[in-house]
Amino acid sequence: MGDYGPNEIVDMIMILGESRNNYAAAARLYAERYPNRRHPSNGTIQTLTQRARNGAFVRHRRHHEYDENDPRVITILAIIHLDSHINIRQIERDIGIPQSTASRILGARKYHPYHITLTKQLTPNDMILQVRFCRWAIRMIQQDQDFFRHVLFSDESTFRNTGELNRNNCHYLSDENPHWLRPIYNQHCWSVIVLCGIINGYLIGPYFFAENVNGVNFLKLLRDILPELLENVDLATRLRMWIQLDGAPPHYARIVCD
């Protein structure tokens, strides 16, 4: 049961009186009268009313302190040391310490459940290629300090109408529940692939692909579309231009390499 403020509890008691001490009717009437608040159940109204009659409008929570010599603290820290990937459900199942207690102990000891970060796996050959590229780049810079100003850096990105939303970063601060919603039209999904680039201070694009990028349409981009995108780039830059490609399969398709 969540904590309710004194004003909310008073409103519940008044509505309970209007409902002739019928808790179910009071819960329905409270939801109708305050649609933007939390809607307590009839059992919640009964508990809060009894608490108010006992003179306790505010719920006093127990403050838990766990000494470093507490066997539960020692046990949990030992388990974490042996297996840092264990979760509090497993702790409760394996040694019987409740999840809430385990969570409080870990919080008091500044333990945080950090999330995994996925990175691109590198092979031994990748390191060799990276060193080779760095040595080549150093030679090019020694010959021309402005070499990388004449490299066309570009990339493709996919945009979807459903969007990418991290709800942990979306907040709505209010003293009442605003029931904030965002419709997601999953049944009408579409996406578009866009290419943009930059060279010597010039922005290249955007260019919108009509379909998924493959060797055929990427070769068409290089042969037919790219010269049009470079129309506003000065001739000196175009004559010295290099094109940067990443490891996307269409960039190294046979027809593109040939």
Secondary structure, 3 states (H helix, E strand, C coil): CCCCCHHHHHHHHHHHHHCCCCHHHHHHHHHHHCCCCCCCCHHHHHHHHHHHHCCCCCCCCCCCCCCCCCHHHHHHHHHHHHCCCCCHHHHHHHHCCCHHHHHHHHHHCCCCCCCCCCCCCCCHHHHHHHHHHHHHHHHHHHHCCCHHHHEEEEEEEEEECCCCCCHHHCCCCCCCCCCCCCCCCHHHCCEEEEEEEEECCEEEEEEEECCCCCHHHHHHHHHHHHHHHCCCCCHHHHHCCEECCCCCHHHHCHHHHC
